[in-house]
Amino acid sequence: MNIISVFEMFPIKESCIQHLEKVRWDGAPTCPYCGSPNHSDIKNEHRYHCNNCNTSYSVTAGTIFHNTKLPLQKWFLAIALVINAKKGIAARQLARDINVTKDTARRMLMQIRKAMYEYGDLLQGIIVVDET
């Protein structure tokens, strides 16, 4: 995924949230705290209220986007930049590219790398990759 496709697919926050909900829950939200599918929608906030454990949650709960103050579009752009960088990307370069501070960019890189490591079991066995 390149930068242009990120901007085209996710022009606003709502499109990012819809994509995350589709990938994470596939139309059936479940509480990340207790696992219950019994919930009520909280309108105008993109959140849900669990009727089982009485907590509210969003699709970002328990992910690298949890409690972030940055727009999800910047996160998606940062992920695309990290994935497409041949030799990795420095925190200062990421900070310049998405217009955040170097400390914020460093934290984002650590979170992205952590997520890639935790879900690294998807790539097992012999994998062949080339530049095309």
C-alpha positions in Angstrom: 0.0 0.0 0.0 1.4 3.3 -1.0 0.9 6.8 0.4 -1.6 7.8 -2.3 -3.8 4.8 -1.7 -3.8 5.5 2.1 -5.1 9.0 1.4 -7.7 7.7 -1.1 -9.0 4.9 1.1 -9.0 6.8 4.4 -9.8 10.5 3.8 -11.6 11.0 7.1 -11.6 9.5 10.6 -14.8 7.6 10.1 -13.4 5.7 7.1 -10.5 4.6 9.4 -12.8 3.5 12.1 -15.0 1.6 9.7 -12.0 -0.2 8.3 -10.7 -1.2 11.8 -14.2 -2.4 12.8 -14.4 -4.6 9.6 -10.9 -6.0 10.2 -11.2 -6.6 13.9 -14.8 -7.6 14.4 -16.3 -8.2 10.9 -19.6 -6.6 11.8 -20.0 -8.1 15.2 -18.4 -5.9 17.9 -17.2 -7.8 21.0 -16.0 -6.3 24.3 -12.2 -6.3 24.5 -12.4 -6.6 28.2 -14.8 -9.5 28.8 -15.4 -10.8 25.2 -19.1 -10.3 25.4 -21.0 -9.5 22.1 -23.8 -8.0 24.2 -23.5 -4.2 23.6 -25.3 -0.9 23.0 -24.2 1.7 20.6 -23.1 5.1 21.9 -24.2 7.5 19.2 -21.9 10.3 17.9 -18.9 8.9 19.7 -17.9 5.7 17.7 -18.0 3.8 21.0 -19.9 0.9 22.4 -21.2 0.1 25.9 -20.8 -3.4 27.1 -24.0 -4.6 28.8 -22.1 -7.4 30.5 -19.2 -5.7 32.3 -20.6 -2.2 32.1 -17.6 -0.6 30.4 -17.5 1.5 27.2 -15.0 0.7 24.5 -14.1 1.6 20.9 -12.5 -0.4 18.2 -9.1 1.0 19.1 -9.2 -0.5 22.7 -6.3 -2.9 23.1 -4.6 -2.0 19.9 -1.6 0.3 19.1 -4.1 3.1 18.6 -5.5 2.9 22.1 -5.6 6.3 23.9 -3.9 8.1 21.1 -4.5 11.8 20.5 -3.3 11.6 16.9 -5.7 11.2 14.0 -6.0 7.7 12.7 -5.0 8.9 9.3 -1.6 9.8 10.6 -1.3 6.3 12.1 -2.3 4.6 8.9 0.2 6.8 6.9 3.0 6.0 9.4 2.2 2.3 9.0 2.4 2.6 5.2 5.7 4.5 5.4 7.2 1.9 7.8 6.1 -1.0 5.6 7.3 0.5 2.4 10.7 1.6 3.7 13.4 -0.7 2.3 15.9 -0.2 5.1 13.6 1.0 7.8 12.7 4.6 8.7 14.2 6.9 11.3 12.0 8.6 13.9 13.1 12.0 12.7 12.3 11.2 9.1 8.8 9.9 10.1 8.3 13.0 12.3 9.1 15.2 9.2 6.9 13.1 6.9 3.7 13.2 9.1 4.3 16.5 10.9 4.7 15.3 14.5 7.4 15.7 17.1 10.4 13.3 17.1 9.3 11.8 20.4 5.8 11.1 19.1 7.3 9.5 16.0 9.6 7.4 18.1 6.7 6.2 20.2 4.7 5.4 17.0 7.6 3.5 15.5 7.9 1.4 18.7 4.2 0.6 18.7 4.2 -0.3 15.0 7.3 -2.5 15.4 5.8 -4.1 18.5 2.6 -5.0 16.6 4.6 -6.4 13.7 6.6 -8.5 16.2 3.5 -9.8 18.1 1.7 -10.8 14.9 4.9 -12.0 13.1 3.7 -15.6 13.2 1.8 -14.9 10.1 5.1 -15.2 8.2 6.4 -18.6 8.8 8.3 -21.1 6.7 10.1 -20.1 3.4 9.1 -16.7 2.3 10.4 -15.2 -1.0 10.1 -11.4 -1.5 11.5 -9.2 -4.2 11.3 -5.4 -4.8 8.5 -5.7 -7.4 
